[in-house]
Amino acid sequence: MYRPKTARDRLILPLDVPTVDEARAVIDTLGDSVTFYKIGMQLQFAGGLAFAEELAKSGKQVFLDVKLLDIDNTIAKAVENVCRMGMTFMTLHAYPKAMRAAVVARGNNGLGLLGVTVLTSMDQPDLAEAGYATDVADLVAKRAVQAREAGMSGIVCSPLEASAMRKLVGDDMVLVTPGIRPRGADVGDQKRIMTPTDAIRAGSDYLVVGRPVLAADNPRLAADRIVEEIEQALA
């Protein structure tokens, strides 16, 4: 039930802007070029939660990127509230207890629960510094399996891991991949990246693309070109 219906639905644009007014301006600029928006922490702390509900009621799909991690009861109560907001997806860190609590709390609601495996801004030295004795690929795989076993709707992973994760979790779970950069685009703080074409061919269902669209001279044209690239990759 979480599969994208069209190539355009596969593009998720993060509204990484300081205010709701700026988010509205982005949406007005993009028009029908983008149907799916991600609201992350920056906007959440500037009135973004109410705006997320408003956006969903207007007919857009909304990905609430909250990356929850807490005790079971707190996770459950948070998920129960998000279920009332009309979101398409929400995230939590892919820790087994947290994921199990979220799945139980969701019940029969249509909210898609995504487990964040390893942030795409992290590489091997970053994991080591954080105290993990495993490598990135092994940790992503372990958390993907745990997400599948917990009954999650999908995972968030680097596009570099999409092919391996697709084989690991099968076709029932969606793969949402940030770290997407069209050829020639600025990499920014992402370390594990891939082009839209390669990500789709690797098995990604949804591509999160921010700066290459938001920072473009013509954001609408930039979004349309990414959708065209997705369509070509699917052909």
Backbone hydrogen bonds, N-H to C=O, Kabsch-Sander energy under -0.5 kcal/mol:
donor,donor_aa,acceptor,acceptor_aa,energy
10,R,6,T,-0.6
10,R,7,A,-1.0
11,L,8,R,-1.4
12,I,10,R,-0.6
12,I,207,L,-3.1
13,L,11,L,-0.5
13,L,36,F,-2.4
15,L,38,K,-3.3
16,D,14,P,-1.8
17,V,15,L,-1.9
20,V,46,A,-0.6
23,A,19,T,-1.7
24,R,20,V,-2.7
25,A,21,D,-1.9
26,V,22,E,-2.1
27,I,23,A,-2.3
28,D,24,R,-2.7
29,T,25,A,-2.3
30,L,26,V,-2.3
31,G,27,I,-2.1
33,S,30,L,-2.5
34,V,31,G,-0.8
36,F,11,L,-0.5
37,Y,61,Q,-2.5
38,K,13,L,-2.6
39,I,63,F,-2.7
40,G,38,K,-0.6
44,Q,40,G,-2.2
45,F,41,M,-1.8
46,A,43,L,-2.0
47,G,44,Q,-0.8
48,G,43,L,-2.0
49,L,44,Q,-0.6
51,F,47,G,-1.5
52,A,48,G,-2.1
53,E,49,L,-1.6
54,E,50,A,-2.1
55,L,51,F,-2.7
56,A,52,A,-2.2
57,K,53,E,-2.3
58,S,54,E,-1.2
59,G,56,A,-1.5
60,K,55,L,-1.8
61,Q,35,T,-2.6
63,F,37,Y,-2.9
64,L,62,V,-0.6
64,L,89,F,-2.9
65,D,39,I,-2.1
65,D,63,F,-0.9
66,V,64,L,-1.5
68,L,91,T,-1.7
75,I,71,I,-2.4
76,A,72,D,-2.7
77,K,73,N,-2.4
78,A,74,T,-2.1
79,V,75,I,-2.5
80,E,76,A,-2.3
81,N,77,K,-1.6
82,V,78,A,-2.3
83,C,79,V,-2.3
84,R,81,N,-1.2
85,M,82,V,-1.9
87,M,82,V,-0.7
88,T,62,V,-2.5
89,F,62,V,-1.6
90,M,112,G,-2.0
91,T,64,L,-1.4
92,L,114,L,-2.0
93,H,68,L,-2.3
94,A,116,V,-2.2
95,Y,93,H,-2.7
99,M,95,Y,-2.6
100,R,96,P,-2.5
101,A,97,K,-2.3
102,A,98,A,-2.1
103,V,99,M,-2.4
104,V,100,R,-2.1
105,A,101,A,-2.2
106,R,102,A,-2.2
107,G,103,V,-1.4
109,N,106,R,-2.0
112,G,88,T,-2.4
113,L,111,L,-0.5
114,L,90,M,-2.6
114,L,112,G,-0.5
115,G,154,G,-2.2
116,V,92,L,-2.4
116,V,114,L,-0.6
117,T,115,G,-0.7
117,T,156,V,-2.1
122,M,119,L,-1.9
127,L,123,D,-2.1
128,A,124,Q,-2.3
129,E,125,P,-2.4
130,A,126,D,-1.6
131,G,128,A,-1.3
132,Y,127,L,-2.5
139,L,135,D,-2.2
140,V,136,V,-2.7
141,A,137,A,-2.3
142,K,138,D,-2.4
143,R,139,L,-2.4
144,A,140,V,-2.3
145,V,141,A,-2.2
146,Q,142,K,-2.0
147,A,143,R,-2.1
148,R,144,A,-2.3
149,E,145,V,-2.6
150,A,146,Q,-1.7
151,G,147,A,-0.8
151,G,148,R,-0.9
152,M,147,A,-2.4
153,S,113,L,-1.6
154,G,113,L,-1.5
155,I,174,V,-2.1
156,V,115,G,-2.8
157,C,155,I,-0.5
157,C,176,V,-1.8
161,E,158,S,-1.7
162,A,159,P,-0.9
163,S,159,P,-0.5
165,M,161,E,-2.7
166,R,162,A,-2.7
167,K,163,S,-1.5
168,L,164,A,-1.5
169,V,165,M,-3.0
170,G,166,R,-1.8
174,V,153,S,-2.1
176,V,155,I,-2.5
176,V,174,V,-0.5
177,T,175,L,-0.5
177,T,206,Y,-2.7
180,I,208,V,-0.9
181,R,179,G,-0.5
181,R,194,M,-2.2
185,A,182,P,-2.4
190,Q,187,V,-1.4
191,K,120,T,-2.1
192,R,120,T,-1.2
193,I,191,K,-0.6
194,M,179,G,-1.6
199,A,195,T,-2.4
200,I,196,P,-2.4
201,R,197,T,-2.2
202,A,198,D,-1.3
203,G,199,A,-0.6
203,G,200,I,-1.2
204,S,199,A,-2.3
205,D,175,L,-2.4
206,Y,175,L,-2.0
207,L,10,R,-3.3
208,V,177,T,-2.1
209,V,12,I,-2.1
209,V,207,L,-0.7
213,V,210,G,-1.9
214,L,210,G,-2.7
215,A,211,R,-2.6
216,A,213,V,-1.2
222,A,218,N,-2.3
223,A,219,P,-2.5
224,D,220,R,-2.4
225,R,221,L,-2.3
226,I,222,A,-1.7
227,V,223,A,-2.3
228,E,224,D,-2.5
229,E,225,R,-2.0
230,I,226,I,-2.3
231,E,227,V,-2.6
232,Q,228,E,-2.2
233,A,229,E,-2.1
234,L,230,I,-1.8
235,A,231,E,-1.1
